């Protein structure tokens, strides 16, 4: 992991409905054109809300039913208007969602046990759901593309509704960040590499088993207590340098020590199945000089001051100063890996940044507020 500083901007609270999970019950409860809604669809969504701690009521089932019928209406109209999505679009979105789902589990077996089906079966079922979702999104975009609604219009509508008729929905936020990474001295880089070279030598010689080495020496919190293992990870999940090493190894082979933006690694290939690998790895992060961290904080203090004085917009500051390649040219906005949008469920914040302070800071902010510079870590 890398120690660095980030500056966060909370831009807009939003709302969303959760996705379906749970047991299925087969009975048709609604029809829109050629589209059907099954009782299992309603029950799955209801169980998802229940698992999230939302108070249960019959009115919630009604809200869920309305949402499902609305989605089916969009899909039916999309087909009527000859709106379509390509297989490439569906496959790209399906693969992206599968990578996200699999990343939430330590192994494919854990995933299978949780969902009660294999990865291939889950992906097969997800394909049609993604197609319908993309169709609905395209149709909704066509209908609402030229419509503008002011915050006052939204407030007036919700204020006109009886409180017990409003749906229970999870809060979402959009968050921008500016990341400044401290420079690393060559001396500290050499120290990190040599430390990992020594660990690798002991592992290769059999004096230290890989599992123990990961637990003792690895700086990767996502794998160190799982023997350094990542299972069934698709090409493209890791940074390119890491992928290149993983997919060049033979089964059972241990790589040389190599460097990425996260530090130094060595990898053991356990198995490979097409474009998926199961590996063990150990990461040694490069230590950071405390004085360099202080300089990063001072730099972000200066940037914050310029933004507050309107000498610089947050968007301009992100493009000019942020070290986060994924967000700097999109006004610093953090992307939700599950949806591909900037709308993030507040309960998901902890999954986007390994530092426990990140969700705490964001949840305490007001819309449009700038946080103070925060020390954090990257994966």
C-alpha angles and dihedrals in degrees: 000000000000125000111223143141128255133190115208132204120195106210113170137000112221139176135236144171121238124247126253125276135147139060123335129230119190116227130116110239101166142020128198112181103304093340121100132200116210127207087239090062091056093043094049092053091044091054090049090057090046091053089051091056097252112155109257122235141148089249089062090059088052091052091049091049091051091052093049093048090049091053092049089049090055092048092048091049091047090057090046090052092045092243110158142174124219126240088243090058092047094046094047092051092043092051092047092051092046091053089053095047092048092048089064092066133061094224143008089250091057089050091049093048091050098048097031093231140078123267091250092050091048091050091048091054092043092057095071092041090054092048091053092046093052091047091051091048092051092048093047090049091053092050099043101031095104097035120105124193123187124219087247090057091051093047092048092052096050092043089055093056124088108254093236091056096058114102124246104244136167120249120246131193139194113222130190124199140191113203125199117189120202118233117253123226120235089235092059091045091053090048092052094047094047091048091054093043088057091049091049092050091054092047094048092047091051095243090117127028119230095242094055092043091054093049093048104037112018119106093197107106092192095064113011094096092043095062089270089290132155114179130210096350116172124231108267096037093099128048113282095255091054093046091050092057095043094052094044096059130092119231110282093014121130118215128226117259110280137177134240133164088276097057133264125336144175122198138203117203111222098176143337128210112182107294094353128085137187111210146167118219142171123212125201110193118212111250117241126224109243090223090059090052090055090052090053091053092050090050092052091046088057093047090049091052092051092050093049090050090051090240088122134017121231088244093053091045092052092051093046104039113015119107093199104105093193095061111018095090094043095061090273093292116159113228124224104235091207097057105018090233132105092246108108128186108234090231089060097056093093090057093056096056126029092213111098091213093065099078091038092055095045095047091055095051128098124225110282093012124136118221123223113258108285128203110231143156133240127218 
